Amino acid sequence: MVSLGKRLLAEGVGTAWLVFVGCGSIVLNTNMVQQGYGVLEVSLAFGLALATGGFVFGGISGGHFNPAVTVGFAVAHRFPVRDLVPYIAAQILGAIVAAALLAYVASGRPGFELAASEFAANGFGEHSPADYQLHAALAVEVVLSFVFVMASLTAASRRRLRPIAPLFIGACLMLVYIVSIPVTNGSINPARSTGQALFVGDWALDQLWLFWAAPMLGGVLAGVLFSVLRRKCRRRRPAPANGQCEVA
């Protein structure tokens, strides 16, 4: 068993890596900022960051890097509830450290002003990249968080998938961001949203509630459904030789 301290360190560093690479692909790319393109590039950056972080830290902490994933695993009885708050705290701290480093690097570009920059923060309404309103942002964040957490639970539960689980989950995150970036600038992760919002302040903090409530709701729903499917699987199928009940 890996100690809690080591697992928290892995979660914090992994979350920092995810946020720095993903948000950095927006903030540090001046062409993207000026010309308004790059959904595919940003989505790929987030997906690859999660995949590489998962390969490095997944064996230590599980490679959640996202409070919604941790909550979903706890609801599905795949993660100890006693470690829930420490994990989420480590993820938030990692995201804040990454945002601070990103702000420091971005300040090295002449003319960059943090107060005038949206700094890859998540938003809706006039702060949505395509002016999507609250109801659209809420629907996208809940549904895509549900799908992402469900994919994470499935990958973790199937022994045959474990060697490639980080690639599978990273690809899922990439698809999720391709859809969500035009709507909310892509959250699906309360820690990622919190780090950027703390540095932007003002409107980003006012709208941060959505990027906690929606992903957490999606994570809880995924955990509940996964738990129900797993119980039905155990009742209907004879236990396989390896003791794993794989959800179809």
Disulfide bonds with the S-S distance in Angstrom:
Cys233-Cys245 2.01
